[in-house]
Amino acid sequence: MASEQQTFEAPSTSQQAQDEVHMPPRICLSMCAGPCSGQVLTPDYRKGFCITVGRTKASRLHIRDPSVSERHAEICWTGKEWLLKDVGSSNGT
């Protein structure tokens, strides 16, 4: 029985840098229209990298506007960029 020898190569420094999850940059949302016009919201992402947006007080970004659904959207950090995702809003995101 022949002995098989396997070698494993450590990833290069540039590969490690690509695989690292980076801390997200701060974001702010400026309300341009509606009853909240002029407000600027700066969510605290340190509580989690997924921010819920909606009309209910349970949302991390609570927006009091009838055109915003109760559960409207999520803003999530993918490790490389912020992603805005509609979660079934009735008026679109």
ABEGO torsion letter per residue (X at the ends): XBBBBBBBBBBBAAAAAAABBBBBBBBBBBBABEAABGBBBBBBAAAEABBBBEABAABABBBBBAABBABABBBBBAGABBBBBBAGBAAEX
